[in-house]
Structure formats: structure tokens, C-alpha cells
Amino acid sequence: MTRAIVIGASAGGVQALSSILTALPPHFACPILVVLHVPQRNDNLLVELLRARCLLEVKEAEDKEMLQQGTVYFAPPGYHLLLEKNMSIALSSDEPINYSRPAIDVLFETAADALERDVTAIILTGANHDGAEGLRAIGAAGGTAIVQDPQTAEVATMPLAALAACPAAKAMSIDEIVLHLQQEAA
């Protein structure tokens, strides 16, 4: 049983995330944690945009916050987002990984450690290799690994790297990812 969903995206990710998150029903039970590579600045405009368009609560993650059902948590710009075993959030300003902070690998690896098979991880469009090792960790822990079909990604580099690192991952279009998540919520 999936207890949390983790999503990583980079170049082209705003549109992909918007398509997925706005399609989820208000009764969607799983918390969703998102790392999107964004420039470091004081405000995350995407959170405000999605808050207005989603049926789920959308917010910037806060350190030591306990996960709530039906809530989407975005990593704040400049901070790694980690999931603790007690289902709380931790934020870290440790060194960038793959030139990114927040880094997808950090979220995915901590989610694999915390939830093992009870996590679903999704890699979306992006122009680097961040998330590939984290997705491998999710798969090794028995979790569900999903990658946006590289042929449908705005930038295929990240999905291709993720599939190479975790060959058992399922490649899906955005519509197929939405359908998978909606069925998980049913």
C-alpha cells in the first residue's frame, strides 16, 4: 500500500506537474512530495499557481512538519527535502547534489529508506541525471518506480537516465501517470 508519492522534475516540469496535480481528486489520500529544480529565490510562484488550480492542498514543505493526506509538499528553493521514518519532513541546506538543491535523489533515497515498498516514485522531464540513483533506491526497496515516457518528455535526459538506472521502472505518458494515481486513490 502506497503511503506517500514522491515526484521529481526539472526542465519542462512545471507543465507536467500541473497536468498531473490538477487532475487528482479532492479525496486523494496519499501525501505527495515534490522536488522541482527551481532558481533559488525567496518565493515559489508555482506553489501559488497550483494552490489556485488543484483540488488538493498545495504548500511549501516546512521542517519537522508531519505529512497529511491529500497534501502536496514542494521543496523550498535552496533546501533538500527529506522524508523521515516517522512520516515527517526534514529540510537540509547540505551541499547541492547533481548541481541541485533541492535534489531529487535526496528525497527519493530518504523515501526508500523510510517507506521501502510503500512509496511510489515518479521521474518527469528534465535535463540532468538527478533522480536516477534515487529511483534505483526506490526500486531496490520494493517501491513503485515510474518514469515519464522519454518520447513524451519535453526534455528526455532525466527520464532516460532514470530508466537506465532502474530498468524495472514503468515508462508512462502523463495521462497514464494520472490514471495510475487516480486508481491508487480509488
PALUMKOL-483150 format. One record per residue (C-alpha): residue in one letter; x, y, z. Coordinates in Angstrom, 1 decimal, always signed. Example, Ala and Ser with C-alpha at 12.3 -4.5 7.8 and 13.67 -1.06 7.14 Angstrom:
+------+--------+--------+--------+
! paba !      x !      y !      z !
+------+--------+--------+--------+
!    A !  +12.3 !   -4.5 !   +7.8 !
!    S !  +13.7 !   -1.1 !   +7.1 !
+------+--------+--------+--------+
END
This chain:
+------+--------+--------+--------+
! paba !      x !      y !      z !
+------+--------+--------+--------+
!    M !   +0.0 !   +0.0 !   +0.0 !
!    T !   +1.4 !   +3.3 !   -1.0 !
!    R !   +1.8 !   +5.7 !   +2.0 !
!    A !   +3.4 !   +8.5 !   +0.0 !
!    I !   +4.2 !   +9.6 !   -3.5 !
!    V !   +7.5 !  +11.4 !   -4.4 !
!    I !   +7.9 !  +13.2 !   -7.7 !
!    G !  +11.0 !  +14.8 !   -9.3 !
!    A !  +11.1 !  +17.1 !  -12.2 !
!    S !  +13.4 !  +19.7 !  -13.8 !
!    A !  +13.3 !  +21.4 !  -17.3 !
!    G !   +9.8 !  +21.2 !  -18.6 !
!    G !   +8.5 !  +20.0 !  -15.2 !
!    V !   +6.1 !  +22.9 !  -14.5 !
!    Q !   +3.7 !  +21.8 !  -17.2 !
!    A !   +4.0 !  +18.1 !  -16.4 !
!    L !   +3.4 !  +18.7 !  -12.7 !
!    S !   +0.5 !  +20.9 !  -13.4 !
!    S !   -1.1 !  +18.3 !  -15.7 !
!    I !   -0.8 !  +15.6 !  -13.0 !
!    L !   -1.6 !  +17.5 !   -9.8 !
!    T !   -4.7 !  +19.4 !  -11.2 !
!    A !   -6.2 !  +16.0 !  -12.3 !
!    L !   -6.1 !  +14.4 !   -8.8 !
!    P !   -9.4 !  +14.2 !   -6.9 !
!    P !  -10.0 !  +16.0 !   -3.6 !
!    H !  -10.3 !  +12.7 !   -1.8 !
!    F !   -6.8 !  +11.6 !   -2.9 !
!    A !   -5.4 !  +10.0 !   +0.3 !
!    C !   -1.6 !   +9.9 !   -0.2 !
!    P !   +0.6 !  +12.9 !   +0.6 !
!    I !   +2.8 !  +13.9 !   -2.4 !
!    L !   +6.3 !  +15.3 !   -2.0 !
!    V !   +7.7 !  +17.2 !   -5.0 !
!    V !  +11.2 !  +18.3 !   -5.9 !
!    L !  +11.3 !  +20.7 !   -8.9 !
!    H !  +14.6 !  +22.3 !   -9.8 !
!    V !  +13.8 !  +26.0 !   -9.5 !
!    P !  +16.1 !  +29.0 !   -9.2 !
!    Q !  +16.9 !  +30.0 !   -5.6 !
!    R !  +14.7 !  +33.0 !   -4.8 !
!    N !  +12.5 !  +33.9 !   -1.9 !
!    D !   +9.2 !  +32.8 !   -3.3 !
!    N !   +8.0 !  +29.7 !   -5.1 !
!    L !   +5.4 !  +31.0 !   -7.6 !
!    L !   +4.5 !  +27.5 !   -8.7 !
!    V !   +3.0 !  +26.7 !   -5.3 !
!    E !   +0.7 !  +29.8 !   -5.5 !
!    L !   -0.3 !  +28.9 !   -9.1 !
!    L !   -1.1 !  +25.3 !   -8.3 !
!    R !   -2.8 !  +26.1 !   -5.0 !
!    A !   -5.4 !  +28.0 !   -7.1 !
!    R !   -5.8 !  +25.2 !   -9.6 !
!    C !   -5.6 !  +22.0 !   -7.6 !
!    L !   -8.3 !  +20.2 !   -5.6 !
!    L !   -5.6 !  +19.1 !   -3.1 !
!    E !   -3.9 !  +21.4 !   -0.6 !
!    V !   -0.6 !  +22.6 !   -2.1 !
!    K !   +2.1 !  +24.1 !   +0.1 !
!    E !   +5.8 !  +24.6 !   +0.6 !
!    A !   +7.3 !  +22.0 !   +2.9 !
!    E !   +8.3 !  +23.0 !   +6.4 !
!    D !  +10.9 !  +21.4 !   +8.6 !
!    K !   +9.6 !  +18.8 !  +11.1 !
!    E !   +6.1 !  +19.0 !   +9.6 !
!    M !   +4.1 !  +15.8 !   +9.8 !
!    L !   +2.7 !  +14.6 !   +6.4 !
!    Q !   -1.0 !  +15.0 !   +5.9 !
!    Q !   -3.2 !  +13.1 !   +3.5 !
!    G !   -4.3 !  +14.9 !   +0.4 !
!    T !   -1.5 !  +17.5 !   +0.6 !
!    V !   +1.2 !  +18.3 !   -2.0 !
!    Y !   +4.5 !  +19.4 !   -0.4 !
!    F !   +7.0 !  +21.3 !   -2.6 !
!    A !  +10.7 !  +21.5 !   -1.6 !
!    P !  +11.5 !  +25.1 !   -0.8 !
!    P !  +14.1 !  +26.7 !   -3.2 !
!    G !  +17.6 !  +26.2 !   -1.8 !
!    Y !  +16.7 !  +23.2 !   +0.5 !
!    H !  +16.9 !  +19.5 !   +0.1 !
!    L !  +13.6 !  +17.8 !   +1.1 !
!    L !  +13.9 !  +14.6 !   +3.1 !
!    L !  +11.3 !  +12.1 !   +4.4 !
!    E !  +11.8 !  +10.7 !   +7.9 !
!    K !  +10.7 !   +7.3 !   +9.1 !
!    N !   +8.0 !   +8.9 !  +11.3 !
!    M !   +6.4 !  +10.5 !   +8.2 !
!    S !   +7.7 !  +13.9 !   +8.9 !
!    I !   +9.6 !  +16.3 !   +6.7 !
!    A !  +13.2 !  +17.4 !   +7.2 !
!    L !  +14.8 !  +20.2 !   +5.3 !
!    S !  +18.6 !  +20.4 !   +4.7 !
!    S !  +20.9 !  +23.1 !   +3.3 !
!    D !  +23.7 !  +20.5 !   +2.7 !
!    E !  +25.8 !  +20.8 !   -0.5 !
!    P !  +24.0 !  +20.5 !   -3.8 !
!    I !  +23.8 !  +17.1 !   -5.5 !
!    N !  +24.0 !  +16.9 !   -9.3 !
!    Y !  +24.3 !  +20.7 !   -9.1 !
!    S !  +20.8 !  +20.9 !   -7.5 !
!    R !  +19.5 !  +21.9 !   -4.1 !
!    P !  +16.8 !  +20.6 !   -3.8 !
!    A !  +18.0 !  +17.3 !   -5.3 !
!    I !  +15.6 !  +14.6 !   -6.3 !
!    D !  +18.0 !  +11.9 !   -5.3 !
!    V !  +17.9 !  +13.1 !   -1.7 !
!    L !  +14.1 !  +12.9 !   -1.5 !
!    F !  +13.9 !   +9.5 !   -3.2 !
!    E !  +16.7 !   +7.9 !   -1.2 !
!    T !  +15.2 !   +9.0 !   +2.1 !
!    A !  +11.7 !   +7.9 !   +1.0 !
!    A !  +13.1 !   +4.5 !   +0.0 !
!    D !  +14.7 !   +4.2 !   +3.4 !
!    A !  +11.6 !   +5.4 !   +5.3 !
!    L !   +8.9 !   +3.6 !   +3.4 !
!    E !  +10.5 !   +0.8 !   +1.5 !
!    R !   +7.8 !   -0.8 !   -0.7 !
!    D !   +5.1 !   +1.6 !   +0.5 !
!    V !   +6.2 !   +4.5 !   -1.8 !
!    T !   +5.6 !   +5.4 !   -5.4 !
!    A !   +8.3 !   +7.5 !   -7.1 !
!    I !   +7.8 !   +9.4 !  -10.4 !
!    I !  +10.6 !  +11.0 !  -12.5 !
!    L !   +9.4 !  +13.6 !  -15.0 !
!    T !  +11.0 !  +15.6 !  -17.7 !
!    G !  +14.4 !  +17.1 !  -17.0 !
!    A !  +17.9 !  +17.9 !  -18.4 !
!    N !  +20.2 !  +16.2 !  -16.0 !
!    H !  +20.6 !  +12.8 !  -14.2 !
!    D !  +19.2 !  +13.8 !  -10.8 !
!    G !  +16.7 !  +11.2 !   -9.6 !
!    A !  +18.2 !   +8.3 !  -11.4 !
!    E !  +20.1 !   +6.9 !   -8.3 !
!    G !  +17.1 !   +7.7 !   -6.1 !
!    L !  +14.7 !   +5.8 !   -8.4 !
!    R !  +17.2 !   +2.9 !   -8.3 !
!    A !  +16.9 !   +3.0 !   -4.4 !
!    I !  +13.1 !   +3.1 !   -4.6 !
!    G !  +13.1 !   +0.0 !   -6.9 !
!    A !  +15.6 !   -1.8 !   -4.7 !
!    A !  +13.4 !   -1.2 !   -1.7 !
!    G !  +10.4 !   -2.7 !   -3.4 !
!    G !   +8.6 !   +0.6 !   -4.1 !
!    T !   +6.8 !   +1.5 !   -7.3 !
!    A !   +9.1 !   +3.3 !   -9.9 !
!    I !   +7.5 !   +5.3 !  -12.7 !
!    V !   +9.2 !   +7.4 !  -15.3 !
!    Q !   +7.6 !   +9.8 !  -17.8 !
!    D !   +7.9 !   +8.2 !  -21.2 !
!    P !  +11.0 !   +9.9 !  -22.7 !
!    Q !   +9.2 !  +10.3 !  -26.0 !
!    T !   +6.6 !  +12.4 !  -24.3 !
!    A !   +9.0 !  +14.4 !  -22.1 !
!    E !   +9.9 !  +18.0 !  -23.0 !
!    V !  +13.5 !  +17.1 !  -22.1 !
!    A !  +14.2 !  +13.3 !  -22.2 !
!    T !  +17.6 !  +13.3 !  -20.4 !
!    M !  +16.3 !  +12.7 !  -16.9 !
!    P !  +13.7 !  +10.0 !  -17.8 !
!    L !  +16.4 !   +8.2 !  -19.9 !
!    A !  +18.9 !   +8.3 !  -17.0 !
!    A !  +16.2 !   +7.0 !  -14.6 !
!    L !  +15.3 !   +4.1 !  -16.9 !
!    A !  +18.9 !   +3.2 !  -17.3 !
!    A !  +19.4 !   +3.2 !  -13.5 !
!    C !  +16.2 !   +1.4 !  -12.8 !
!    P !  +15.2 !   -0.8 !  -15.8 !
!    A !  +12.2 !   -2.2 !  -13.9 !
!    A !  +10.6 !   +1.3 !  -13.8 !
!    K !   +7.4 !   +1.6 !  -15.8 !
!    A !   +7.5 !   +4.3 !  -18.6 !
!    M !   +4.2 !   +6.1 !  -18.9 !
!    S !   +2.8 !   +9.2 !  -20.6 !
!    I !   +1.5 !  +12.0 !  -18.3 !
!    D !   -2.1 !  +10.8 !  -18.9 !
!    E !   -1.1 !   +7.2 !  -17.9 !
!    I !   +0.6 !   +8.6 !  -14.8 !
!    V !   -2.6 !  +10.5 !  -13.9 !
!    L !   -4.7 !   +7.3 !  -14.4 !
!    H !   -2.3 !   +5.2 !  -12.3 !
!    L !   -2.5 !   +7.7 !   -9.4 !
!    Q !   -6.3 !   +8.1 !   -9.7 !
!    Q !   -6.7 !   +4.3 !   -9.5 !
!    E !   -4.4 !   +4.3 !   -6.5 !
!    A !   -6.7 !   +6.8 !   -4.8 !
!    A !   -9.8 !   +4.9 !   -5.6 !
+------+--------+--------+--------+
END
